Amino acid sequence: MKRILVPTDFSENAEHALKVAAQIARDTNGEIFLVHMLELPSQMADAVSGGAAVPEIMLFLNKAHEKLEEVLTRDYLEGIKVSEAVKLESAFEGIIKSSKKNNIDLVVMGSHGTSGFQELLIGSTTEKIVRSSEAPVLVIKHDTNNFKTDRFVFASDFSKEVKKPFEKIIAF
């Protein structure tokens, strides 16, 4: 687990996931790929509209980069190699693409989940990532002050039909 992808929306849950990823990276001498997906309304990214939204897009990009730079100053990241990126695409597609592109060994992501009607219609991004990711996904829902990486349960169907078997990791 040398290459760890941590998607962030700058929420408290994403911060919890980053702390866990930092602990895993520290224990395995790994590196973290911190990525923020900037989902813009389709009319803002529409080239047909004449580019009137370009200043707004640049504002959002600059703010996202500023927030990432702030996150990189966290004490718990000291001594860990962290690469960061902001992508202009949907969270689901961007996380899956980033995972493949960077040859990620583990995705660690926070989840606050969806509920009610929204979950029934579209499901949560985290749930979609767990179902679709070729890399194992560790979902963190709460702050875990003393996360231990000494025991993992690894579930796989070990099928030969797929390039990489469906995997889930449950931490103890």
Secondary structure, DSSP 4 states (H G I P E B T S, - for coil): --EEEEE--SSHHHHHHHHHHHHHHHHHT-EEEEEEE----TTTS-GGGTSTTHHHHHHHHHHHHHHHHHHTT-GGGTTSEEEEEEESS-HHHHHHHHHHHTT-SEEEEE-----HHHHHHH--HHHHHHHH-SS-EEEE-S--TT---S-EEEEE---SSSSS--EEEEE-
